[in-house]
Amino acid sequence: AKHNLSPTHTHTATMPLLSLPETYSQSLKESDSQLFHIEKSANEQFAESQMMGVPRPVLGNASFEQQRHKIDQTHAKGTTTLGFVFNQGIVIAVDSRASMGSYISSQNVKKVIEINPYLLGTMAGGAADCQYWERYLGMQCRLYELHNKKRISVSAASKILANIMYSYKGQGLSMGTMVAGWDHTGPNLYMVDNDGTRFKGSRFSVGSGSMFAYGVLDSGYRPDLTPEEACELGRRAIFHATHRDAYSGGIVRVYYIREDGWKKISETDMANLYDHYKEQKEIQLRQ
């Protein structure tokens, strides 16, 4: 007999599903989770390295970090500069050592830029950057005088430098400078860095030895200091910074700015100051 089978009456045999042991299934899940976290961590590290502008090191390249550290160390710079305002003017004091990492290239760098008879600038960071742009600032200040028939203010001069630094922000300049002078408003002191940041203040110290200089400066500073006491305070602060900071040294130069302009007070070798302060300390101990 023939049987007509319609599609509605078609029967298909179903195979029973095979179930994996629970322990094996759990191990697969754990391995997948570990791979996911490893891949995620690697992606995050790669993204972070790209954001920092650092190429991702090749796996197994053990010298990558060593080379990077060597480059950072080679381009390390050091100096100590300070300036502070007191009732009778401004004192600027600097060292004279130029270094790149552990290499000392000079012990007689002039870190005070004489912008005009009433304005001084200090150098900290890249020597070429500071020298070029602060001398360029001197040219701009002279042009201002010729155009306006009056002397530029300290505020305007520091603002010119800050605007230039901001226009070059992120392009590799290395500068931490102070602009100090006396104008129609009295003594003024500004700090300008390579990002275009500009601060007005009464006490600044810039450089690798600045923390040591701040310690001495804060302990001896008073607004009513005499010019002699103020110059000695600046000289002593720079000396102690050069004594403790390996990247500072050489000659300690001190400038005094008053209403009729700036004046160079002293240039003293650090070794001579060491003997001088050592004798003073021995006398104090005997008393």
C-alpha positions in Angstrom: 0.0 0.0 0.0 1.1 3.4 -0.8 1.2 6.0 1.9 1.0 9.7 1.0 3.2 11.6 3.4 2.4 15.3 3.5 5.0 17.9 4.8 2.9 18.3 7.8 3.3 14.7 8.7 7.1 14.6 8.1 9.0 13.4 11.2 12.7 14.2 11.7 14.9 12.3 14.1 16.6 14.6 16.6 20.0 13.8 18.0 20.5 14.2 21.7 22.9 17.2 22.7 26.2 16.2 24.2 26.9 18.0 27.4 30.5 18.8 28.4 31.8 18.1 31.9 31.4 21.1 34.2 35.1 21.3 35.1 36.1 21.4 31.5 33.5 24.1 30.7 34.7 26.2 33.6 38.3 26.0 32.5 37.4 27.2 29.1 35.5 30.2 30.5 38.5 31.1 32.8 41.0 30.8 29.9 38.8 33.1 27.7 38.5 35.6 30.5 42.3 35.6 31.0 42.9 36.2 27.2 40.4 39.0 27.2 42.1 40.8 30.1 45.5 40.3 28.6 44.4 41.7 25.3 42.6 44.6 27.0 45.7 45.5 29.1 47.9 45.4 26.0 45.5 47.7 24.1 45.4 50.1 27.0 49.2 50.2 27.2 49.4 50.8 23.5 46.8 53.6 23.6 48.6 55.2 26.5 52.0 55.1 24.8 50.5 56.7 21.7 48.9 59.5 23.8 52.3 60.2 25.4 53.9 60.3 22.0 56.2 57.4 22.8 56.5 54.6 20.3 55.6 51.2 21.6 58.7 49.2 22.3 59.3 46.0 20.4 58.8 42.9 22.5 62.1 41.6 23.8 63.8 44.9 23.2 65.4 45.3 26.6 67.5 48.3 25.6 64.5 50.5 24.8 63.9 51.9 28.3 67.7 52.1 28.9 68.0 54.3 25.8 65.1 56.4 26.7 66.5 57.0 30.2 69.9 57.8 28.8 68.4 60.5 26.5 66.4 62.0 29.3 69.5 62.1 31.5 71.7 63.5 28.8 69.3 66.5 28.3 68.9 67.2 32.0 69.7 70.8 32.8 70.6 72.5 36.1 70.9 76.0 37.5 69.9 78.2 40.4 68.5 81.7 40.0 66.5 83.8 42.5 65.0 87.2 42.9 63.1 89.0 45.6 61.5 92.4 46.2 62.0 94.3 49.4 61.2 97.9 50.5 64.3 99.5 48.9 64.4 97.5 45.6 65.0 94.1 44.1 67.9 91.7 44.5 68.7 89.2 41.7 71.3 86.4 42.4 72.4 83.6 40.1 75.1 81.0 39.7 77.1 80.5 36.5 77.4 76.7 35.8 76.1 75.3 32.5 75.6 71.5 32.5 74.0 68.8 30.4 73.5 65.7 32.5 76.8 64.9 34.3 78.8 67.0 31.8 79.7 70.5 32.9 80.2 72.6 29.8 81.0 75.9 31.4 81.6 77.5 34.8 81.3 81.1 33.7 77.9 81.5 32.0 76.3 85.0 32.3 72.8 84.0 33.5 71.6 87.6 34.0 70.5 89.3 30.7 70.8 93.1 30.9 67.7 94.0 28.9 68.0 97.8 29.4 69.3 100.0 32.3 66.2 99.4 34.3 65.3 95.8 33.4 67.0 92.5 34.1 66.2 88.9 33.0 67.4 85.6 34.3 68.2 82.3 32.6 67.1 78.9 33.6 66.5 76.0 31.2 68.1 75.9 27.7 70.9 78.5 27.5 70.3 79.2 23.8 66.5 79.6 24.2 66.9 82.0 27.1 69.7 84.1 25.6 68.0 84.5 22.2 64.5 85.3 23.4 65.5 87.7 26.2 67.8 89.6 23.8 64.9 89.7 21.4 62.8 91.1 24.3 65.5 93.8 24.7 65.0 94.8 21.1 61.2 94.9 21.5 61.6 97.1 24.6 63.8 99.5 22.7 61.3 99.7 19.8 58.6 100.4 22.4 60.6 103.3 23.8 61.2 104.8 20.3 57.5 104.5 19.3 56.0 105.7 22.6 58.7 108.1 23.8 58.7 106.5 27.3 60.2 103.6 29.1 58.4 100.2 28.9 56.9 98.9 32.2 58.0 95.7 33.7 54.5 94.3 33.3 54.4 95.0 29.6 57.9 93.6 29.0 57.1 90.4 30.8 53.8 90.2 28.9 55.6 90.4 25.6 57.9 87.5 26.6 54.9 85.5 27.9 53.1 86.0 24.6 56.1 84.8 22.6 56.4 81.7 24.8 52.7 80.9 24.4 53.0 81.1 20.7 55.8 78.5 20.8 54.1 76.3 23.4 54.7 72.6 22.9 57.5 73.2 20.3 60.4 72.3 22.5 61.5 75.5 24.2 63.0 75.2 27.7 62.8 78.4 29.7 62.2 79.4 33.3 63.0 83.1 33.5 62.4 86.1 35.7 61.9 89.7 34.5 62.7 92.3 37.1 62.9 96.0 37.1 61.8 99.4 38.4 59.1 101.5 36.5 56.6 104.2 37.3 54.8 101.8 39.7 57.9 100.9 41.7 59.9 97.6 41.9 58.2 94.6 40.1 59.2 91.0 39.6 57.6 88.5 37.2 58.3 84.8 36.4 57.7 83.5 32.9 58.1 79.9 31.7 58.2 78.2 28.3 54.4 77.5 28.3 53.6 81.2 28.5 52.7 81.1 32.2 53.3 84.5 33.9 53.3 85.2 37.6 53.9 88.3 39.6 55.4 87.9 43.0 57.8 89.1 45.7 60.0 86.0 45.8 61.0 83.5 43.1 63.7 80.9 42.7 64.0 78.9 39.5 66.2 75.9 38.6 67.3 72.6 39.9 68.7 74.1 43.1 65.7 76.3 43.8 64.5 74.3 46.8 67.8 74.8 48.6 67.7 78.5 47.8 64.1 78.8 49.0 65.1 77.3 52.3 67.7 80.0 53.0 65.6 82.8 51.4 62.5 82.1 53.4 64.4 81.9 56.7 66.1 85.3 56.2 63.7 87.3 54.2 62.1 90.5 55.6 60.6 93.4 53.7 62.6 95.9 55.7 66.0 94.5 54.9 68.8 97.0 54.1 70.4 96.8 50.6 73.5 95.2 52.2 71.5 92.6 54.1 69.4 91.8 51.0 72.4 91.3 48.8 74.0 89.1 51.4 70.9 87.0 51.7 70.7 86.5 47.9 74.4 85.6 47.8 74.1 83.1 50.7 71.0 81.5 49.2 72.7 80.9 45.9 75.9 79.6 47.6 74.0 77.0 49.7 72.1 75.9 46.5 75.4 75.4 44.6 76.9 73.6 47.6 74.0 71.0 47.7 73.0 70.9 44.0 75.5 69.2 41.7 74.1 71.0 38.7 74.7 74.5 40.1 78.0 76.1 40.8 80.8 78.4 39.5 80.5 82.1 40.3 77.7 83.7 42.4 76.6 87.0 40.8 74.4 89.5 42.7 72.5 92.5 41.1 70.6 95.2 43.0 67.8 97.1 41.2 66.7 100.5 42.5 64.9 103.5 41.2 67.8 104.8 39.2 68.5 101.4 37.5 70.3 98.2 38.2 73.8 97.8 39.6 76.1 94.7 39.7 77.1 94.2 43.3 79.5 91.3 43.3 80.9 88.3 41.4 82.3 85.8 43.9 83.7 82.3 43.3 81.8 79.6 45.2 85.1 78.2 46.6 85.9 81.5 48.2 82.4 81.8 49.6 82.8 78.3 51.1 85.9 79.4 53.0 84.2 82.7 54.1 81.0 81.1 55.5 83.0 78.3 57.1 85.1 80.9 59.0 81.9 82.7 60.1 80.4 79.4 61.4 83.5 78.6 63.3 83.5 82.0 64.9 79.8 81.6 65.9 80.5 78.2 67.4 83.4 79.6 69.5 81.2 82.3 70.9 
